[in-house]
């Protein structure tokens, strides 16, 4: 069996020499509390760069509000592991700020240069039928969608894009690593096993992803557990012999607070990691892989709370009182989102007990995409913008329950409009 795997890995390495590599790296969030997302994408860039993928074959999308952030005690420096190197050094920034959108991402992925003319660097990937594409996406999300700073990307739209790329011979094989809560829901039951596509996610369709490495100097989490697992393994391994299947097993065990699933074409697991991340090795990066602490990992949804608790533990006097007030305020804001969601569900169903049942028993599989997308868009547009209020994403499974139980998009959207008359709100994390 090991001999067979070795032969397959060798063939993978040989074929990789005769193909181009392309990569798209996306951090969908902004703000200091979400530091780990952009730090992860910066680290992913360094992995690709260190393994010989040229900059003109890598596209980076990130909000870019960390390096010069007023909360950054080391201006110009971003790290992704304790005492780690500056992963911001030399980073390319093709699309930043408000240019980080699902529409731009799709145009970059499909090589639509005209579609991004005048936006950011204008760079796209130009992959062909013999090329391999690697995509890394890091942010918040929930059932069936992945968040961007001011928008969100739905799973069915992503599938259509990748399916069209496959049909148009725009790649030989594509590998995607996605970090977000419920990220498995974007692929589960959607992708066939013959599209040359393979993805592994930080969490299954029902789970949170996890943050790690709280930094007491920066007062934020500097890593995501799934991302640190695969990138630190890539930093310290020979990617010309390590297969994707072998890396998956390593990451699965390392990312033990969630259950990282994989989807797509099984045979791609026999390819070497270097076929997608690069076959060269220009320098060995220091890895603090041995310091990965499961005790330090916290669910992504609880990151804002644990940041405040960690600050509280080292505070004194008036500062301690102020931080406790912030923690109390965080809970009150979350309760407000929950109350709004229950009011919507009660109006839609006409039954408070049934509404509570749908809230307590959320669905995790989308069938009625048309209804769900209209409901989520309305909730985002009229109640809580997800980019400003990431906790609100956790309410979307209730909207899915309403859709899948045939209450209808028109009814749901109308009730959302009736309840959400309180105007713009932000800061509900």
Buried (B, 14 or more C-beta within 10 A) or exposed (E): EEEEBEEBBEEBBEBBEEBBBBBBBBBBBBBBBBBBBBBBBBBBBBBBBBBBBEBEBBBBBBBBBBBEBEEBEEEEBBBBBBEBBBBBEEBBBBBBBEBBBBBBBBBBBBBBEEBBEEBBBBBBBEBBEEBBBBBBBBBBBBBBBBBBBBBBBBBBBBBEBBBEBBEEEBBBBBBBBBBBBBBBBBBBEBBEEEBBBBBBBBBBBBBBBBBBBBBEEBBBBBBBBBBBBBBBBBBEBEBBBBBBBBBBEBBBEBBBBBBBBBBBBEBBBBBBBBBBBBBEBEEEBEBBBEBBEEEBBBBBBBBBBBBBBBBBEEBEEEEBEEBBEBBEEBEEBBEBBBEBBBBBBBBBBEEEEBBBEBBEEBBBEBEBBEBBBBBBBBBBEBBBBBBBBBBBBBBBBBBBBBBBBEBBBEBBBBBBBEBBEEEEBEEBB
